Amino acid sequence: MRHRLPPSILREYDIRGTVGRTLDAADATAIGRAFGSIVRRGGGRRVVVGRDGRLSSPTLEAALVEGLCAAGIDVVRIGVGPSPMLYHAERHLDVDGGIQVTGSHNPRDDNGFKMVLGHRPFFGSDITALAALSEKGDVESGAGRVSDAETLIEYVARLVEGDSLAALRIGWDAGNGAAGPAVERLVQLLPGEHHLLFTQVDGNFPNHHPDPTEESNLADLKALVAREKLDFGVAFDGDGDRIGAVDGEGRVIAGDQLLSILAEPVLRQRPGAAIVADVKASATLFDRIAELGGRPMMWKSGHSNIKTMMHEVGAPLAGEMSGHIFFGELGGHDDALYAAVQLVRAIGASGGTLAEMRDAMPAVVATPELRFPVDEARREAVVQEVLERLAADGAQVDRTDGARVTTQDGWWLLRASNTQAMLTARAEAADQAALDRLVAAIDAQLALSGVTRTA
């Protein structure tokens, strides 16, 4: 009954590893047994389980269900679908928690588990406690039952509830991920003209890797938009909770730019509401939220960090540069398909095009995410050393998540990765010369701590 989960798979907001190397079926069973024990001790009895389309997901799902049942939990299986479908099921079925088997946007041999308990994210200390129960063997016993539920039709129908939508010409790239069948059904409910790419679920990801935050993975979508002269295109990651977008001119619309567009109709309905964005987001986003009469809130990067802050301040909308967009009406969960529908709604309300909305944004230049490998033991220490030097120099620093430094040239950010032995950085300025100076400042600070950049 005792099982020690490999520490390397215990992440801040989920459990994830490489199947056959750091994660196997025995781990999945142990996770199910421990999670089920937590649910039972909280007075619950039922958990919903979904999975993505990775090749290892059926095996891991079966092992997970075995563990849940062994803890005396009744399991409702909803099959293959995006993580937002699991979140939807956890809110609307008679269950006490949910687990999605998914490797998200990771390489195809990776897999893992995203968990929800009582409509709230299960992360951080929750995951640590789960691992401790498993290692001590402090788990419940029982004989839960398994049933199946059809969720896809109701989930997709809820995506389009509300006012009528504009008839636009849109490209959709599911990347052979779990969102494919939902996208196929969704476009049947939308007005306009729709062109689909790679909606067949295939864990080999034969066309491109399903991570829309990497611009190279948007090449097929860009080509489709150009060839068919579409209004815009959207793409999804492997489990449908991250969105990428390109406008009619083939330009990538970044996560903070999407949030800026979506904030306008939200603040029209909820004047003065808080909008939460992660510390990596553009200064122009926070300025735009304030200009629209909202309350901009910068918070720590990380899926569950943003969700938690959103709940704390009652924000109707939140987002990350990684393409996670969170909606209050969905219980604070992120849903890339819902974000796509809301983008259609926002474009229609504007009376223009996505390209025109992009053109109206302030002109800035920014780096991609810069990555600095560092020994795990030095990850937090280096950031602290940089903060101490900046304080001694009298720099203007926001310490929300690492160091976000504002200068006459713009701003730069240095923070410790939540998931890897890395430091990450980003900078934004009005022109390239100013951006180069900001990047040089990052490099100089890290050199003083013995760290150099790889890309």
C-alpha positions as a LaTeX table, in Angstrom:
\begin{tabular}{lrrr}
\hline
Residue & $x$ (\AA) & $y$ (\AA) & $z$ (\AA) \\
\hline
Met1 & 0.00 & 0.00 & 0.00 \\
Arg2 & 2.98 & 2.29 & 0.43 \\
His3 & 4.23 & 3.89 & $-2.75$ \\
Arg4 & 6.78 & 6.65 & $-3.10$ \\
Leu5 & 6.04 & 8.94 & $-6.02$ \\
Pro6 & 9.22 & 10.15 & $-7.76$ \\
Pro7 & 9.86 & 13.73 & $-6.56$ \\
Ser8 & 10.66 & 14.79 & $-10.13$ \\
Ile9 & 7.02 & 14.31 & $-11.21$ \\
Leu10 & 5.55 & 16.45 & $-8.41$ \\
Arg11 & 5.10 & 19.85 & $-10.01$ \\
Glu12 & 3.60 & 23.04 & $-8.64$ \\
Tyr13 & 0.20 & 22.67 & $-10.31$ \\
Asp14 & 0.04 & 19.08 & $-11.56$ \\
Ile15 & 1.88 & 15.77 & $-11.63$ \\
Arg16 & 3.82 & 15.09 & $-14.82$ \\
Gly17 & 6.66 & 12.88 & $-16.01$ \\
Thr18 & 8.05 & 10.79 & $-18.85$ \\
Val19 & 6.21 & 7.50 & $-19.18$ \\
Gly20 & 8.44 & 4.48 & $-18.68$ \\
Arg21 & 11.18 & 6.57 & $-17.12$ \\
Thr22 & 9.82 & 8.75 & $-14.34$ \\
Leu23 & 6.12 & 7.86 & $-14.49$ \\
Asp24 & 4.37 & 4.49 & $-14.78$ \\
Ala25 & 1.09 & 2.71 & $-14.11$ \\
Ala26 & 2.00 & 1.97 & $-10.48$ \\
Asp27 & 2.39 & 5.71 & $-9.91$ \\
Ala28 & $-1.03$ & 6.31 & $-11.46$ \\
Thr29 & $-2.63$ & 3.74 & $-9.16$ \\
Ala30 & $-0.95$ & 5.30 & $-6.14$ \\
Ile31 & $-2.11$ & 8.77 & $-7.18$ \\
Gly32 & $-5.67$ & 7.53 & $-7.53$ \\
Arg33 & $-5.57$ & 5.78 & $-4.14$ \\
Ala34 & $-4.18$ & 8.85 & $-2.35$ \\
Phe35 & $-6.48$ & 11.35 & $-4.10$ \\
Gly36 & $-9.45$ & 9.11 & $-3.42$ \\
Ser37 & $-8.49$ & 8.96 & 0.25 \\
Ile38 & $-8.40$ & 12.77 & 0.42 \\
Val39 & $-11.83$ & 12.94 & $-1.21$ \\
Arg40 & $-13.32$ & 10.38 & 1.20 \\
Arg41 & $-11.88$ & 12.10 & 4.26 \\
Gly42 & $-13.52$ & 15.29 & 3.08 \\
Gly43 & $-16.88$ & 13.57 & 2.89 \\
Gly44 & $-16.88$ & 12.87 & $-0.85$ \\
Arg45 & $-17.59$ & 9.66 & $-2.74$ \\
Arg46 & $-17.39$ & 10.32 & $-6.50$ \\
Val47 & $-14.65$ & 11.49 & $-8.87$ \\
Val48 & $-14.86$ & 12.16 & $-12.62$ \\
Val49 & $-11.93$ & 11.08 & $-14.80$ \\
Gly50 & $-11.03$ & 12.16 & $-18.34$ \\
Arg51 & $-8.01$ & 11.71 & $-20.57$ \\
Asp52 & $-6.22$ & 13.20 & $-23.54$ \\
Gly53 & $-5.22$ & 11.38 & $-26.72$ \\
Arg54 & $-1.66$ & 10.42 & $-25.83$ \\
Leu55 & $-0.64$ & 6.84 & $-26.50$ \\
Ser56 & $-0.01$ & 6.18 & $-22.81$ \\
Ser57 & $-3.24$ & 7.76 & $-21.57$ \\
Pro58 & $-5.50$ & 4.64 & $-21.72$ \\
Thr59 & $-3.05$ & 2.65 & $-19.58$ \\
Leu60 & $-2.56$ & 5.45 & $-17.07$ \\
Glu61 & $-6.29$ & 6.12 & $-16.91$ \\
Ala62 & $-7.05$ & 2.46 & $-16.17$ \\
Ala63 & $-4.43$ & 2.41 & $-13.40$ \\
Leu64 & $-5.71$ & 5.69 & $-11.96$ \\
Val65 & $-9.30$ & 4.39 & $-11.88$ \\
Glu66 & $-8.08$ & 1.21 & $-10.17$ \\
Gly67 & $-6.48$ & 3.30 & $-7.43$ \\
Leu68 & $-9.55$ & 5.49 & $-6.95$ \\
Cys69 & $-11.81$ & 2.45 & $-6.68$ \\
Ala70 & $-9.43$ & 0.81 & $-4.20$ \\
Ala71 & $-9.92$ & 3.87 & $-1.99$ \\
Gly72 & $-13.70$ & 3.34 & $-2.10$ \\
Ile73 & $-14.40$ & 6.05 & $-4.68$ \\
Asp74 & $-17.01$ & 5.68 & $-7.39$ \\
Val75 & $-15.54$ & 6.83 & $-10.72$ \\
Val76 & $-17.35$ & 8.49 & $-13.62$ \\
Arg77 & $-15.35$ & 8.14 & $-16.84$ \\
Ile78 & $-15.93$ & 10.72 & $-19.59$ \\
Gly79 & $-13.35$ & 9.45 & $-22.08$ \\
Val80 & $-11.13$ & 11.45 & $-24.44$ \\
Gly81 & $-11.55$ & 15.20 & $-24.43$ \\
Pro82 & $-9.86$ & 18.47 & $-23.56$ \\
Ser83 & $-9.07$ & 19.31 & $-19.93$ \\
Pro84 & $-11.78$ & 22.03 & $-19.95$ \\
Met85 & $-14.33$ & 19.29 & $-20.61$ \\
Leu86 & $-13.16$ & 17.59 & $-17.41$ \\
Tyr87 & $-13.50$ & 20.89 & $-15.53$ \\
His88 & $-17.01$ & 21.28 & $-16.98$ \\
Ala89 & $-17.95$ & 17.76 & $-15.87$ \\
Glu90 & $-16.57$ & 18.34 & $-12.37$ \\
Arg91 & $-18.80$ & 21.42 & $-12.03$ \\
His92 & $-21.98$ & 19.94 & $-13.50$ \\
Leu93 & $-22.00$ & 16.24 & $-12.61$ \\
Asp94 & $-22.74$ & 14.95 & $-9.11$ \\
Val95 & $-19.08$ & 14.48 & $-8.20$ \\
Asp96 & $-16.67$ & 15.73 & $-5.56$ \\
Gly97 & $-13.51$ & 16.08 & $-7.65$ \\
Gly98 & $-11.92$ & 15.36 & $-10.99$ \\
Ile99 & $-8.69$ & 14.16 & $-12.59$ \\
Gln100 & $-7.59$ & 14.61 & $-16.19$ \\
Val101 & $-4.89$ & 12.29 & $-17.50$ \\
Thr102 & $-2.88$ & 14.58 & $-19.76$ \\
Gly103 & 0.61 & 15.56 & $-20.80$ \\
Ser104 & $-0.74$ & 18.95 & $-21.91$ \\
His105 & 1.77 & 20.61 & $-24.27$ \\
Asn106 & 4.73 & 18.45 & $-23.20$ \\
Pro107 & 6.64 & 16.09 & $-25.55$ \\
Arg108 & 4.61 & 13.10 & $-26.70$ \\
Asp109 & 6.26 & 10.59 & $-24.32$ \\
Asp110 & 5.26 & 12.67 & $-21.29$ \\
Asn111 & 2.01 & 12.37 & $-19.43$ \\
Gly112 & 0.49 & 13.37 & $-16.13$ \\
Phe113 & $-2.52$ & 14.37 & $-14.06$ \\
Lys114 & $-4.41$ & 17.63 & $-13.53$ \\
Met115 & $-6.65$ & 17.56 & $-10.48$ \\
Val116 & $-9.64$ & 19.51 & $-9.16$ \\
Leu117 & $-11.24$ & 19.12 & $-5.75$ \\
Gly118 & $-14.48$ & 20.82 & $-4.79$ \\
His119 & $-14.37$ & 23.09 & $-7.89$ \\
Arg120 & $-10.98$ & 24.47 & $-6.86$ \\
Pro121 & $-7.48$ & 23.75 & $-8.22$ \\
Phe122 & $-5.57$ & 21.02 & $-6.43$ \\
Phe123 & $-1.93$ & 22.11 & $-6.43$ \\
Gly124 & 1.17 & 23.06 & $-4.46$ \\
Ser125 & 0.82 & 21.85 & $-0.87$ \\
Asp126 & $-2.13$ & 19.67 & $-1.93$ \\
Ile127 & 0.14 & 17.65 & $-4.21$ \\
Thr128 & 2.82 & 17.46 & $-1.51$ \\
Ala129 & 0.25 & 16.12 & 0.95 \\
Leu130 & $-1.00$ & 13.56 & $-1.59$ \\
Ala131 & 2.55 & 12.26 & $-2.11$ \\
Ala132 & 3.08 & 12.03 & 1.66 \\
Leu133 & $-0.08$ & 9.95 & 2.12 \\
Ser134 & 1.04 & 7.58 & $-0.62$ \\
Glu135 & 4.54 & 7.18 & 0.80 \\
Lys136 & 3.22 & 6.47 & 4.32 \\
Gly137 & 0.50 & 4.16 & 3.04 \\
Asp138 & $-2.02$ & 6.29 & 4.91 \\
Val139 & $-4.83$ & 5.55 & 2.48 \\
Glu140 & $-8.43$ & 4.38 & 2.54 \\
Ser141 & $-9.73$ & 1.02 & 1.36 \\
Gly142 & $-12.96$ & 0.14 & $-0.39$ \\
Ala143 & $-14.50$ & $-1.08$ & $-3.62$ \\
Gly144 & $-15.71$ & 1.78 & $-5.75$ \\
Arg145 & $-17.78$ & 1.33 & $-8.88$ \\
Val146 & $-17.12$ & 2.64 & $-12.39$ \\
Ser147 & $-19.64$ & 4.22 & $-14.78$ \\
Asp148 & $-19.40$ & 6.16 & $-18.03$ \\
Ala149 & $-20.96$ & 9.51 & $-18.92$ \\
Glu150 & $-21.36$ & 11.34 & $-22.24$ \\
Thr151 & $-20.17$ & 14.91 & $-21.71$ \\
Leu152 & $-18.92$ & 16.24 & $-25.06$ \\
Ile153 & $-22.28$ & 17.31 & $-26.49$ \\
Glu154 & $-23.33$ & 19.28 & $-23.40$ \\
Tyr155 & $-19.85$ & 20.77 & $-22.96$ \\
Val156 & $-19.72$ & 22.12 & $-26.51$ \\
Ala157 & $-23.31$ & 23.41 & $-26.36$ \\
Arg158 & $-22.41$ & 25.50 & $-23.30$ \\
Leu159 & $-19.50$ & 27.09 & $-25.18$ \\
Val160 & $-21.86$ & 28.98 & $-27.48$ \\
Glu161 & $-24.55$ & 29.99 & $-24.99$ \\
Gly162 & $-25.35$ & 33.70 & $-24.93$ \\
Asp163 & $-25.74$ & 36.42 & $-27.51$ \\
Ser164 & $-25.48$ & 35.69 & $-31.22$ \\
Leu165 & $-22.02$ & 35.46 & $-32.72$ \\
Ala166 & $-20.55$ & 37.19 & $-35.77$ \\
Ala167 & $-20.24$ & 35.20 & $-38.98$ \\
Leu168 & $-16.47$ & 35.13 & $-39.53$ \\
Arg169 & $-14.11$ & 33.04 & $-41.64$ \\
Ile170 & $-11.86$ & 31.16 & $-39.22$ \\
Gly171 & $-9.11$ & 28.54 & $-39.31$ \\
Trp172 & $-8.91$ & 25.99 & $-36.47$ \\
Asp173 & $-5.81$ & 23.88 & $-35.72$ \\
Ala174 & $-6.31$ & 21.18 & $-33.08$ \\
Gly175 & $-2.79$ & 19.79 & $-33.56$ \\
Asn176 & $-4.09$ & 16.18 & $-33.31$ \\
Gly177 & $-4.73$ & 16.86 & $-29.65$ \\
Ala178 & $-7.70$ & 16.01 & $-27.45$ \\
Ala179 & $-9.63$ & 19.14 & $-28.46$ \\
Gly180 & $-10.15$ & 17.88 & $-32.03$ \\
Pro181 & $-13.60$ & 16.24 & $-31.68$ \\
Ala182 & $-14.87$ & 19.21 & $-29.65$ \\
Val183 & $-13.67$ & 21.62 & $-32.35$ \\
Glu184 & $-15.44$ & 19.58 & $-35.03$ \\
Arg185 & $-18.69$ & 19.82 & $-33.11$ \\
Leu186 & $-18.20$ & 23.45 & $-32.10$ \\
Val187 & $-17.89$ & 24.80 & $-35.65$ \\
Gln188 & $-21.21$ & 23.16 & $-36.55$ \\
Leu189 & $-22.85$ & 25.47 & $-34.00$ \\
Leu190 & $-21.10$ & 28.64 & $-35.16$ \\
Pro191 & $-22.11$ & 30.94 & $-38.02$ \\
Gly192 & $-19.55$ & 31.78 & $-40.69$ \\
Glu193 & $-17.05$ & 29.67 & $-42.59$ \\
His194 & $-14.65$ & 27.31 & $-40.86$ \\
His195 & $-11.54$ & 25.47 & $-42.04$ \\
Leu196 & $-10.18$ & 22.70 & $-39.82$ \\
Leu197 & $-6.68$ & 21.31 & $-39.42$ \\
Phe198 & $-5.59$ & 18.12 & $-37.63$ \\
Thr199 & $-8.74$ & 17.41 & $-35.62$ \\
Gln200 & $-8.15$ & 13.64 & $-35.62$ \\
Val201 & $-6.81$ & 12.67 & $-32.20$ \\
Asp202 & $-3.37$ & 11.07 & $-32.67$ \\
Gly203 & $-0.88$ & 10.73 & $-29.83$ \\
Asn204 & 1.97 & 10.57 & $-32.32$ \\
Phe205 & 1.29 & 14.24 & $-33.23$ \\
Pro206 & 2.26 & 13.59 & $-36.87$ \\
Asn207 & 1.81 & 17.14 & $-38.17$ \\
His208 & 3.36 & 19.36 & $-35.52$ \\
His209 & 3.72 & 19.43 & $-31.76$ \\
Pro210 & 0.58 & 20.80 & $-30.04$ \\
Asp211 & 2.00 & 23.85 & $-28.32$ \\
Pro212 & 0.63 & 27.07 & $-29.87$ \\
Thr213 & 2.97 & 29.27 & $-27.83$ \\
Glu214 & 5.83 & 28.13 & $-30.10$ \\
Glu215 & 5.47 & 30.13 & $-33.31$ \\
Ser216 & 6.95 & 27.33 & $-35.41$ \\
Asn217 & 3.93 & 25.19 & $-34.49$ \\
Leu218 & 1.63 & 27.80 & $-36.08$ \\
Ala219 & 3.13 & 27.48 & $-39.56$ \\
Asp220 & 0.29 & 25.31 & $-40.92$ \\
Leu221 & $-2.34$ & 27.63 & $-39.46$ \\
Lys222 & $-0.64$ & 30.70 & $-40.93$ \\
Ala223 & $-0.51$ & 29.01 & $-44.33$ \\
Leu224 & $-4.22$ & 28.13 & $-44.11$ \\
Val225 & $-5.21$ & 31.68 & $-43.15$ \\
Ala226 & $-3.17$ & 33.10 & $-46.05$ \\
Arg227 & $-4.34$ & 30.55 & $-48.61$ \\
Glu228 & $-8.05$ & 30.89 & $-47.80$ \\
Lys229 & $-7.87$ & 34.61 & $-46.95$ \\
Leu230 & $-9.46$ & 33.98 & $-43.55$ \\
Asp231 & $-10.26$ & 36.58 & $-40.92$ \\
Phe232 & $-8.03$ & 34.83 & $-38.38$ \\
Gly233 & $-6.98$ & 31.45 & $-37.04$ \\
Val234 & $-6.76$ & 29.74 & $-33.66$ \\
Ala235 & $-4.74$ & 26.78 & $-32.41$ \\
Phe236 & $-4.83$ & 24.64 & $-29.28$ \\
Asp237 & $-2.41$ & 22.65 & $-27.20$ \\
Gly238 & $-2.63$ & 18.92 & $-26.51$ \\
Asp239 & $-5.39$ & 19.20 & $-23.92$ \\
Gly240 & $-7.22$ & 22.29 & $-25.12$ \\
Asp241 & $-6.50$ & 24.71 & $-22.32$ \\
Arg242 & $-3.95$ & 26.90 & $-24.14$ \\
Ile243 & $-4.89$ & 29.02 & $-27.13$ \\
Gly244 & $-2.76$ & 30.56 & $-29.86$ \\
Ala245 & $-4.04$ & 32.94 & $-32.53$ \\
Val246 & $-2.94$ & 34.59 & $-35.76$ \\
Asp247 & $-4.68$ & 37.51 & $-37.44$ \\
Gly248 & $-5.63$ & 37.80 & $-41.09$ \\
Glu249 & $-2.14$ & 39.04 & $-41.90$ \\
Gly250 & $-0.51$ & 36.02 & $-40.28$ \\
Arg251 & 0.75 & 37.87 & $-37.21$ \\
Val252 & 0.77 & 35.99 & $-33.92$ \\
Ile253 & $-1.53$ & 37.49 & $-31.28$ \\
Ala254 & 0.22 & 36.90 & $-27.96$ \\
Gly255 & $-1.53$ & 35.81 & $-24.79$ \\
Asp256 & $-1.47$ & 39.28 & $-23.25$ \\
Gln257 & $-2.83$ & 40.79 & $-26.47$ \\
Leu258 & $-5.71$ & 38.30 & $-26.45$ \\
Leu259 & $-6.43$ & 39.22 & $-22.85$ \\
Ser260 & $-6.46$ & 42.90 & $-23.79$ \\
Ile261 & $-9.05$ & 42.22 & $-26.49$ \\
Leu262 & $-11.22$ & 40.04 & $-24.25$ \\
Ala263 & $-11.06$ & 42.54 & $-21.37$ \\
Glu264 & $-13.06$ & 45.20 & $-23.21$ \\
Pro265 & $-16.44$ & 43.38 & $-23.39$ \\
Val266 & $-15.94$ & 41.98 & $-19.88$ \\
Leu267 & $-15.36$ & 45.44 & $-18.40$ \\
Arg268 & $-18.32$ & 46.80 & $-20.32$ \\
Gln269 & $-20.46$ & 44.35 & $-18.36$ \\
Arg270 & $-18.49$ & 44.55 & $-15.11$ \\
Pro271 & $-17.16$ & 48.14 & $-14.74$ \\
Gly272 & $-14.32$ & 48.41 & $-12.26$ \\
Ala273 & $-13.72$ & 44.67 & $-12.09$ \\
Ala274 & $-10.28$ & 43.22 & $-11.44$ \\
Ile275 & $-8.47$ & 41.55 & $-14.38$ \\
Val276 & $-5.53$ & 39.34 & $-13.41$ \\
Ala277 & $-2.47$ & 38.77 & $-15.63$ \\
Asp278 & 0.85 & 37.13 & $-14.94$ \\
Val279 & 4.07 & 38.98 & $-14.31$ \\
Lys280 & 5.33 & 38.22 & $-17.83$ \\
Ala281 & 2.58 & 40.27 & $-19.47$ \\
Ser282 & 3.12 & 43.52 & $-21.34$ \\
Ala283 & 2.87 & 46.85 & $-19.53$ \\
Thr284 & 0.49 & 47.86 & $-22.33$ \\
Leu285 & $-2.02$ & 45.25 & $-21.09$ \\
Phe286 & $-2.14$ & 46.66 & $-17.58$ \\
Asp287 & $-2.43$ & 50.18 & $-19.02$ \\
Arg288 & $-5.28$ & 49.07 & $-21.28$ \\
Ile289 & $-7.22$ & 47.46 & $-18.41$ \\
Ala290 & $-6.93$ & 50.69 & $-16.41$ \\
Glu291 & $-7.94$ & 52.75 & $-19.46$ \\
Leu292 & $-11.08$ & 50.62 & $-19.80$ \\
Gly293 & $-11.96$ & 51.33 & $-16.18$ \\
Gly294 & $-10.81$ & 47.99 & $-14.81$ \\
Arg295 & $-8.49$ & 47.13 & $-11.95$ \\
Pro296 & $-5.28$ & 45.59 & $-13.37$ \\
Met297 & $-3.67$ & 42.99 & $-11.11$ \\
Met298 & $-0.22$ & 41.56 & $-11.79$ \\
Trp299 & 0.37 & 38.18 & $-10.17$ \\
Lys300 & 2.75 & 35.23 & $-10.12$ \\
Ser301 & 3.07 & 33.10 & $-13.24$ \\
Gly302 & 1.61 & 29.63 & $-13.01$ \\
His303 & $-1.73$ & 28.10 & $-13.87$ \\
Ser304 & $-2.92$ & 27.57 & $-10.30$ \\
Asn305 & $-1.41$ & 30.80 & $-8.96$ \\
Ile306 & $-3.53$ & 32.79 & $-11.40$ \\
Lys307 & $-6.66$ & 30.71 & $-10.69$ \\
Thr308 & $-6.27$ & 31.19 & $-6.95$ \\
Met309 & $-5.76$ & 34.96 & $-7.19$ \\
Met310 & $-8.73$ & 35.19 & $-9.53$ \\
His311 & $-10.93$ & 33.56 & $-6.89$ \\
Glu312 & $-9.52$ & 35.77 & $-4.12$ \\
Val313 & $-10.33$ & 39.07 & $-5.88$ \\
Gly314 & $-13.46$ & 37.93 & $-7.70$ \\
Ala315 & $-11.99$ & 38.65 & $-11.14$ \\
Pro316 & $-14.19$ & 37.73 & $-14.11$ \\
Leu317 & $-11.17$ & 37.29 & $-16.40$ \\
Ala318 & $-7.50$ & 36.37 & $-16.08$ \\
Gly319 & $-4.71$ & 35.14 & $-18.30$ \\
Glu320 & $-1.10$ & 34.20 & $-18.85$ \\
Met321 & 1.40 & 34.73 & $-21.63$ \\
Ser322 & 1.34 & 30.94 & $-22.05$ \\
Gly323 & $-2.12$ & 31.16 & $-23.62$ \\
His324 & $-4.17$ & 30.13 & $-20.58$ \\
Ile325 & $-7.27$ & 32.34 & $-20.39$ \\
Phe326 & $-9.44$ & 31.94 & $-17.27$ \\
Phe327 & $-13.11$ & 32.88 & $-17.04$ \\
Gly328 & $-15.14$ & 33.62 & $-13.93$ \\
Glu329 & $-18.31$ & 32.24 & $-15.49$ \\
Leu330 & $-16.52$ & 28.89 & $-15.88$ \\
Gly331 & $-15.69$ & 28.75 & $-12.20$ \\
Gly332 & $-12.31$ & 30.35 & $-12.82$ \\
His333 & $-11.10$ & 27.58 & $-15.10$ \\
Asp334 & $-9.16$ & 28.05 & $-18.33$ \\
Asp335 & $-10.74$ & 26.93 & $-21.57$ \\
Ala336 & $-9.11$ & 27.62 & $-24.93$ \\
Leu337 & $-12.21$ & 26.71 & $-26.95$ \\
Tyr338 & $-14.33$ & 29.07 & $-24.88$ \\
Ala339 & $-11.64$ & 31.72 & $-25.33$ \\
Ala340 & $-11.93$ & 31.25 & $-29.10$ \\
Val341 & $-15.69$ & 31.76 & $-28.94$ \\
Gln342 & $-15.26$ & 34.88 & $-26.80$ \\
Leu343 & $-12.71$ & 36.18 & $-29.31$ \\
Val344 & $-15.31$ & 35.78 & $-32.07$ \\
Arg345 & $-17.76$ & 37.68 & $-29.88$ \\
Ala346 & $-15.27$ & 40.49 & $-29.16$ \\
Ile347 & $-14.32$ & 40.88 & $-32.83$ \\
Gly348 & $-17.98$ & 41.03 & $-33.80$ \\
Ala349 & $-18.70$ & 43.68 & $-31.17$ \\
Ser350 & $-15.77$ & 45.80 & $-32.39$ \\
Gly351 & $-17.18$ & 46.06 & $-35.89$ \\
Gly352 & $-13.68$ & 45.54 & $-37.30$ \\
Thr353 & $-11.17$ & 42.74 & $-37.78$ \\
Leu354 & $-8.64$ & 41.10 & $-35.51$ \\
Ala355 & $-5.87$ & 42.65 & $-37.62$ \\
Glu356 & $-7.35$ & 46.12 & $-37.06$ \\
Met357 & $-7.56$ & 45.47 & $-33.32$ \\
Arg358 & $-3.92$ & 44.38 & $-33.37$ \\
Asp359 & $-2.92$ & 47.53 & $-35.30$ \\
Ala360 & $-4.59$ & 49.72 & $-32.67$ \\
Met361 & $-2.38$ & 48.35 & $-29.90$ \\
Pro362 & 0.68 & 50.35 & $-28.79$ \\
Ala363 & 3.82 & 49.51 & $-30.74$ \\
Val364 & 6.38 & 47.76 & $-28.56$ \\
Val365 & 9.15 & 45.25 & $-29.11$ \\
Ala366 & 9.77 & 42.38 & $-26.74$ \\
Thr367 & 11.95 & 39.33 & $-26.33$ \\
Pro368 & 10.60 & 35.80 & $-26.31$ \\
Glu369 & 11.10 & 34.00 & $-23.02$ \\
Leu370 & 14.85 & 33.82 & $-22.37$ \\
Arg371 & 16.09 & 30.76 & $-20.53$ \\
Phe372 & 19.11 & 30.35 & $-18.26$ \\
Pro373 & 20.01 & 26.86 & $-16.99$ \\
Val374 & 21.05 & 26.89 & $-13.36$ \\
Asp375 & 21.67 & 24.31 & $-10.65$ \\
Glu376 & 18.46 & 23.58 & $-8.76$ \\
Ala377 & 20.08 & 24.58 & $-5.50$ \\
Arg378 & 20.96 & 27.99 & $-6.99$ \\
Arg379 & 17.64 & 28.74 & $-8.71$ \\
Glu380 & 16.03 & 30.87 & $-5.99$ \\
Ala381 & 19.36 & 32.08 & $-4.61$ \\
Val382 & 20.38 & 33.76 & $-7.88$ \\
Val383 & 17.12 & 35.70 & $-8.03$ \\
Gln384 & 17.65 & 36.84 & $-4.44$ \\
Glu385 & 21.20 & 37.98 & $-5.24$ \\
Val386 & 19.91 & 40.01 & $-8.18$ \\
Leu387 & 17.19 & 41.55 & $-6.00$ \\
Glu388 & 19.75 & 42.57 & $-3.39$ \\
Arg389 & 21.97 & 44.25 & $-5.99$ \\
Leu390 & 18.98 & 46.05 & $-7.51$ \\
Ala391 & 17.90 & 47.29 & $-4.08$ \\
Ala392 & 21.40 & 48.59 & $-3.41$ \\
Asp393 & 21.29 & 50.46 & $-6.72$ \\
Gly394 & 17.90 & 52.01 & $-5.95$ \\
Ala395 & 16.21 & 50.35 & $-8.94$ \\
Gln396 & 12.42 & 50.39 & $-9.39$ \\
Val397 & 11.53 & 46.75 & $-8.76$ \\
Asp398 & 8.27 & 44.82 & $-8.46$ \\
Arg399 & 8.85 & 41.61 & $-6.43$ \\
Thr400 & 5.56 & 39.88 & $-7.20$ \\
Asp401 & 7.35 & 36.96 & $-8.85$ \\
Gly402 & 11.11 & 37.40 & $-9.02$ \\
Ala403 & 12.30 & 40.82 & $-10.17$ \\
Arg404 & 10.36 & 42.97 & $-12.65$ \\
Val405 & 12.49 & 46.09 & $-13.18$ \\
Thr406 & 11.16 & 49.29 & $-14.74$ \\
Thr407 & 13.62 & 51.71 & $-16.36$ \\
Gln408 & 13.44 & 54.59 & $-18.84$ \\
Asp409 & 13.94 & 52.01 & $-21.59$ \\
Gly410 & 10.99 & 49.81 & $-20.56$ \\
Trp411 & 10.95 & 46.79 & $-18.25$ \\
Trp412 & 12.69 & 43.48 & $-17.75$ \\
Leu413 & 11.79 & 40.43 & $-15.71$ \\
Leu414 & 13.87 & 37.70 & $-14.10$ \\
Arg415 & 12.22 & 34.84 & $-12.22$ \\
Ala416 & 12.79 & 31.23 & $-11.21$ \\
Ser417 & 10.94 & 28.65 & $-13.31$ \\
Asn418 & 8.16 & 26.84 & $-11.43$ \\
Thr419 & 8.97 & 23.52 & $-13.07$ \\
Gln420 & 12.59 & 23.31 & $-14.22$ \\
Ala421 & 16.14 & 24.09 & $-13.09$ \\
Met422 & 15.98 & 27.30 & $-15.06$ \\
Leu423 & 15.76 & 31.03 & $-14.67$ \\
Thr424 & 13.52 & 32.74 & $-17.19$ \\
Ala425 & 13.58 & 36.35 & $-18.35$ \\
Arg426 & 11.67 & 38.69 & $-20.61$ \\
Ala427 & 12.01 & 42.34 & $-21.61$ \\
Glu428 & 9.87 & 44.92 & $-23.42$ \\
Ala429 & 10.72 & 48.35 & $-24.83$ \\
Ala430 & 9.54 & 50.94 & $-27.33$ \\
Asp431 & 12.32 & 50.18 & $-29.84$ \\
Gln432 & 15.06 & 47.66 & $-30.55$ \\
Ala433 & 17.92 & 49.78 & $-29.21$ \\
Ala434 & 16.18 & 50.14 & $-25.86$ \\
Leu435 & 15.37 & 46.43 & $-25.84$ \\
Asp436 & 19.02 & 45.58 & $-26.44$ \\
Arg437 & 19.99 & 47.68 & $-23.42$ \\
Leu438 & 17.45 & 45.88 & $-21.24$ \\
Val439 & 18.70 & 42.46 & $-22.32$ \\
Ala440 & 22.26 & 43.58 & $-21.66$ \\
Ala441 & 21.19 & 44.56 & $-18.13$ \\
Ile442 & 19.75 & 41.07 & $-17.55$ \\
Asp443 & 22.92 & 39.42 & $-18.85$ \\
Ala444 & 25.09 & 41.67 & $-16.69$ \\
Gln445 & 23.13 & 40.90 & $-13.53$ \\
Leu446 & 23.27 & 37.17 & $-14.13$ \\
Ala447 & 26.97 & 37.25 & $-15.00$ \\
Leu448 & 27.59 & 38.70 & $-11.54$ \\
Ser449 & 25.96 & 35.54 & $-10.17$ \\
Gly450 & 27.86 & 33.22 & $-12.52$ \\
Val451 & 24.96 & 32.43 & $-14.89$ \\
Thr452 & 24.93 & 32.70 & $-18.67$ \\
Arg453 & 22.11 & 32.47 & $-21.20$ \\
Thr454 & 21.72 & 29.57 & $-23.66$ \\
Ala455 & 19.16 & 31.21 & $-25.97$ \\
\hline
\end{tabular}
